[in-house]
Amino acid sequence: MPARRLIALSTPVRTGHFRWPVGRRLLTGHAAGDGSEGTRAGRNPHGFTIDASRPR
């Protein structure tokens, strides 16, 4: 059996990403009179595994 080869399919996830949107929402802030600022950064998690041999 030949050795398996790892192919990285990583893509940085940033604001404006073509597939996975990233949201940022200010929960509390100094402008509203709060004692601290709180931000929620959210995105949809996505993961997959492919473990199949290629046809030759």
Backbone hydrogen bonds, N-H to C=O, Kabsch-Sander energy under -0.5 kcal/mol:
donor,donor_aa,acceptor,acceptor_aa,energy
8,A,6,L,-0.6
14,R,12,P,-0.7
17,H,14,R,-1.8
23,G,42,G,-3.3
25,R,40,R,-2.6
27,L,25,R,-0.6
27,L,38,G,-3.3
28,T,38,G,-1.3
32,A,29,G,-0.8
33,G,30,H,-1.8
34,D,29,G,-1.9
38,G,28,T,-1.9
40,R,25,R,-3.1
41,A,39,T,-0.6
42,G,23,G,-2.8
42,G,40,R,-0.5
44,N,21,P,-0.6
51,D,49,T,-0.5
